Amino acid sequence: MFVAWRDLRFAKGRFALMGAVIVLITLLVGLLSGLTAGLARENVSAITGLPADRVAFAAPPAGQSVSFTNSTVTEEQWTGWARRPGVTAAAPLGIRTLNAVAGERTAAVSAFGTRPGDGLAPGAVAPGEAVLSGSAAEELDARPGDTVRLGPLEARVSAVAGDASYSHTPVVWTSLDDWQELGQGGTTAGERATVVVLRGDGADWAAGDAAAGTEARTVDGALTAIGSYQAENGSLQLMRGFLFAISALVIGAFFTVWTIQRSGDVAVLKALGASTPYLLRDALGQAVLMLVAGTLLGTGLALGIGALVSGGDVPFVLSPLTVLGPAGVIIVLGAIGSALSIRRITAVDPLTALGSVR
Amino acid sequence: MSLALDAVTLTYPDGDGRLTALDEVSLTVPAGRLTAVVGPSGSGKSSLLAVAATLVAPDRGRVVVAGTDTAGLDAAARAELRRTSIGIVFQQPNLLPSLTAVEQLQVMAHLSGRPPASVRERAMELLDAVGLADRAARRPHQLSGGQRQRVNIARALMNEPALLLVDEPTSALDHERGAAVVALLATLTRDRGTATVLVTHDRAHLSVADTVTTVQDGRLTVAGRA
């Protein structure tokens, strides 16, 4: 790093410009990552928060995938699952999005119907009562003891607990019987819930599916059954992927130009006896130093901006995964991009340092 | 002998054929002696330096530097030989723009894996020897052409090479400064016991040489004492 470090100080303008690009890309990726995680949380936190090993959907018609919207399971199905060896719990869960009204306030919520005692809700549910998530309570300005109307159902708020969201709407937990009264969402006689939440140890899930006429998925696998999550998350991840690729390309392009510019110096150093590994270490060290400095600064800015917006209306998640993950990826991809461009050092002929040899 | 070339032939691709740059050239340069190589442009002077510096391998013949036969050395071994035994004074100073004068010398130690700080004293001594101790902290763009060339010479001496190869060191200098540089090279050669090959087109500088060799069409046509 003897020469590389001095190059960094000597060519301050060029490296500052490139460093600024890295800072901005890191900032953008950091914010996008936080936003992606925030939106995902609003979409799926009610599902990922379930105490479940599998979520069983009604088996879809041939050629179709399972979805929360289309799935309806019957009592026979969840009782069938409950009898399976190795299955320790089979709890029906109804999901329906509708408008909730409390006083003058109206909000779109997702009503999650569960049997009292199944332990799916963050508070105790009972007929005629509802447990509001924090966001639902805030949007409806409702407190324990208030009354909320969920479609045709009136329920007393028994508790405000958790912060579960489903498909960008806050969750209101009701009893399964009350939830079945909400009925209008296309349900027909015999349909009792949306999915079955399963827990088990050594259960044969495939055999259970075959017997019950369901399709059990892991919790992560069940997330793709939320249509909006798949489309939204896919788009954001695509943007993030492109940003990572762009950062690697931009960094690679910069170091390609930089390496070409200093090929004369490299030829002199080779002629003086510098080994190729020495020159590669020097150049790669320079690239990694700039990458780390730019990424740290960009991550710091993303952290600051994220902290400012995450408490407000913007769905933004600050976590090691959303903050340090993108930084690490940018450093690794940038190092790969610069390594690919720096490798041309090996092709520099020290003979050129002597000028013409004829 | 610090440098021994024995029947060295070097050719380059030239269209469908090959151009002979050095043709059965033999030359020996002992320690503490300065050999001047003169000849017209394109005669093969720089090719002679390139072969002696192990920057290019000859088609035929032997090249022995500081007792090491360079035949069969791979790129890493040739680089090590250049680090330890060969000093090159380039035609253009070829200083690294981001390094100060003293750092241009210290980097030679760093190439060999030694801490640059450990050789600062020696670097300053060499800068003093070429009259630039007071310019140690200056970068190349802050030095005159003659000063840059003197740093170039000091850098070549940094690792105490057995062989010093000097390529047209006065081409960018006026006569007076050129004469001073050549005189300095002659002094350093004798004081430090290096074997020096001075390639020049300027016959005015030959008086300092112990031996003068003329290259013509890739052959050593005349050899004798200055």
Interface residues (C-beta under 8 A of the other chain):
Chain A: F2 V3 R6 D7 R9 F10 A11 G264 D265 V268 L269 K270 A271 L272 G273 A274 S275 T276 Y278 P350 L351 A353 L354 G355 S356 V357 R358
Chain B: Y12 L19 A21 G42 G44 S46 S47 L49 A50 A53 L55 V56 A75 A76 A79 E80 L81 R82 R83 T84 I86 I88 F90 Q91 Q92 N94 L96 P97 S98 L99 E103 Q106 V107 M108 H110 L111 S112 P116 R139 R155 N159 D167
